Amino acid sequence: MPKLRVKLARRDEIAAATWAFTLGLDGQAFSFKPGQTIDLTYPNMPTEDPAGNRRTFSIASKPGLDHLQIATRVRGSGFKQSILQADLGTTLELDGPYGSFTLPNKPSSVVLLTGGIGVTPFRSMALDAAARSLEHALLMIHSNRTPEEAPFLEELQRLASEFRRFTYRPTMTQADRSKRPWNGDRRRVDRDYLSEVIPSQRDGSLYYAAGPERFVGAVVQILKAMGIDEDQIRFEEFPGY
Ligand SMILES: Cc1cc2nc3c(=O)[nH]c(=O)nc-3n(C[C@H](O)[C@H](O)[C@H](O)COP(=O)(O)OP(=O)(O)OC[C@H]3O[C@@H](n4cnc5c(N)ncnc54)[C@H](O)[C@@H]3O)c2cc1C
C-alpha cells in the first residue's frame, strides 16, 4: 500500500500530557471506517528512538473530513517527543487504514468499554454515528483517574446530550485527587460496576473493549465471567501502555 504524505496541521493538548494531532490530507482521498488504525511514520526523525520512527494509532476523528486526528499520551519515547516538538507543516507519512475493529452495519446495541487513551476508536465511532444519525444504541463506559486526565471528556458529554442514541458514562477512580469538581461515577470498572451499568437485556448486544492491555484483558475476563458469549466480545489492545 503506498504511503500518503500528510502535514501536521494542529496539535491540541486534550488532557494532562495527552495530545491530539491533526494531519492534513491536502485533498488526498483517504477512506476508512471508525475503529480502524493508521501507521504513522516520521521520516528523518530528529530524536533517536530504539523502537523506530513508526507507530500504530487508532483514528480518533470521523470519516469524511479533510484531515485525520490521532491522540496519544506523550511520554518518554523519541517518536512522541519528536511529534510533540515538530513544527506545524512537518510532513509525516501514513499508511492504512488497517483493522476490522468496526461497528456492524446492522443497527445494534453496542457497549464500548475503555480506559484513558483507549477512547480514540470509540470517539470516531460516536462522532460518526451522530453525524449519520445511525440507529445503533451506543453506551460508552470510560474509566480515568481524574477528569484532568480524561481525553475528550467534555466533547463526549456534549455529544451524549445532543445525540440520544449515544450514552456516555465516564468514571473517575481517583476523583478526590482532582482540582475539578466531579459529580459523576467514581467506581472502578469491576464486575459489580459492569453488572450495574450494562443493560440486563444482553441478547444480541455487542461488547467492544479498547485501550491499555491490562485494562482490556481485565474487562474481557469480567464480561466472560458475567456469562457474555465470546462471539459478542471484540477488543483492541494498545501495547506500550
Ligand atoms: C491497534 C493499535 C491501536 C493503537 N492506538 C493507539 C492510540 O490511539 N493512541 C495511542 O496513544 N496509542 C495507540 N497504540 C499504541 C501505540 O502504537 C504505542 O505503542 C503507544 O502509544 C506507546 O508509544 P511509545 O512506544 O512511543 O511509548 P511512550 O508512550 O512514549 O512511552 C515510553 C516508555 O515509557 C514507558 N511508560 C509507561 N508508563 C509510563 C508513564 N506513566 N509515564 C512515562 N512513561 C511510561 C512505556 O513503557 C514506554 O516504554 C495503538 C496500538 C495498536 C497496536
The ligand as a MOL file (V3000), in Angstrom:
LIG
                    3D

  0  0  0     0  0            999 V3000
M  V30 BEGIN CTAB
M  V30 COUNTS 53 58 0 0 0
M  V30 BEGIN ATOM
M  V30 1 C -4.1700 -1.4410 17.0180 0
M  V30 2 C -3.4420 -0.3860 17.8360 0
M  V30 3 C -4.0440 0.8560 18.0600 0
M  V30 4 C -3.3770 1.8260 18.8340 0
M  V30 5 N -3.9650 3.0410 19.0270 0
M  V30 6 C -3.3440 3.9640 19.8110 0
M  V30 7 C -3.9330 5.2470 20.0420 0
M  V30 8 O -4.9980 5.5890 19.5060 0
M  V30 9 N -3.2720 6.1020 20.8650 0
M  V30 10 C -2.0840 5.7660 21.4670 0
M  V30 11 O -1.5410 6.5740 22.2210 0
M  V30 12 N -1.5030 4.5850 21.2490 0
M  V30 13 C -2.0970 3.6740 20.4370 0
M  V30 14 N -1.4970 2.4680 20.2080 0
M  V30 15 C -0.2020 2.1960 20.8690 0
M  V30 16 C 0.9310 2.9280 20.1470 0
M  V30 17 O 1.1960 2.3130 18.9120 0
M  V30 18 C 2.2060 2.9240 21.0190 0
M  V30 19 O 2.6470 1.5930 21.1880 0
M  V30 20 C 1.9870 3.5420 22.3860 0
M  V30 21 O 1.3790 4.8170 22.2530 0
M  V30 22 C 3.3160 3.6790 23.1400 0
M  V30 23 O 4.1100 4.5980 22.4510 0
M  V30 24 P 5.6940 4.6940 22.6100 0
M  V30 25 O 6.2940 3.3740 22.2890 0
M  V30 26 O 6.1310 5.8200 21.7340 0
M  V30 27 O 5.9730 4.9230 24.1330 0
M  V30 28 P 5.6510 6.1670 25.1180 0
M  V30 29 O 4.1740 6.2910 25.2780 0
M  V30 30 O 6.4030 7.3910 24.7630 0
M  V30 31 O 6.2660 5.6040 26.4570 0
M  V30 32 C 7.6920 5.4830 26.5640 0
M  V30 33 C 8.0390 4.3990 27.5190 0
M  V30 34 O 7.6620 4.7730 28.8360 0
M  V30 35 C 7.0210 3.7220 29.4980 0
M  V30 36 N 5.9410 4.2250 30.4040 0
M  V30 37 C 4.9170 3.5010 30.8660 0
M  V30 38 N 4.1150 4.2190 31.6540 0
M  V30 39 C 4.6230 5.4430 31.6960 0
M  V30 40 C 4.2370 6.6450 32.3450 0
M  V30 41 N 3.1360 6.7160 33.1150 0
M  V30 42 N 4.9890 7.7440 32.1460 0
M  V30 43 C 6.0750 7.6860 31.3730 0
M  V30 44 N 6.4870 6.5730 30.7440 0
M  V30 45 C 5.7870 5.4570 30.8980 0
M  V30 46 C 6.4420 2.8680 28.3970 0
M  V30 47 O 6.5300 1.5090 28.7850 0
M  V30 48 C 7.3210 3.1200 27.2010 0
M  V30 49 O 8.2710 2.1120 27.0400 0
M  V30 50 C -2.1090 1.5290 19.4050 0
M  V30 51 C -1.5070 0.2940 19.1370 0
M  V30 52 C -2.1560 -0.6470 18.3600 0
M  V30 53 C -1.4670 -1.9590 18.0770 0
M  V30 END ATOM
M  V30 BEGIN BOND
M  V30 1 1 1 2
M  V30 2 1 2 3
M  V30 3 2 2 52
M  V30 4 2 3 4
M  V30 5 1 4 5
M  V30 6 1 4 50
M  V30 7 2 5 6
M  V30 8 1 6 7
M  V30 9 1 6 13
M  V30 10 2 7 8
M  V30 11 1 7 9
M  V30 12 1 9 10
M  V30 13 2 10 11
M  V30 14 1 10 12
M  V30 15 2 12 13
M  V30 16 1 13 14
M  V30 17 1 14 15
M  V30 18 1 14 50
M  V30 19 1 15 16
M  V30 20 1 16 17
M  V30 21 1 16 18
M  V30 22 1 18 19
M  V30 23 1 18 20
M  V30 24 1 20 21
M  V30 25 1 20 22
M  V30 26 1 22 23
M  V30 27 1 23 24
M  V30 28 2 24 25
M  V30 29 1 24 26
M  V30 30 1 24 27
M  V30 31 1 27 28
M  V30 32 2 28 29
M  V30 33 1 28 30
M  V30 34 1 28 31
M  V30 35 1 31 32
M  V30 36 1 32 33
M  V30 37 1 33 34
M  V30 38 1 33 48
M  V30 39 1 34 35
M  V30 40 1 35 36
M  V30 41 1 35 46
M  V30 42 1 36 37
M  V30 43 1 36 45
M  V30 44 2 37 38
M  V30 45 1 38 39
M  V30 46 1 39 40
M  V30 47 2 39 45
M  V30 48 1 40 41
M  V30 49 2 40 42
M  V30 50 1 42 43
M  V30 51 2 43 44
M  V30 52 1 44 45
M  V30 53 1 46 47
M  V30 54 1 46 48
M  V30 55 1 48 49
M  V30 56 2 50 51
M  V30 57 1 51 52
M  V30 58 1 52 53
M  V30 END BOND
M  V30 END CTAB
M  END
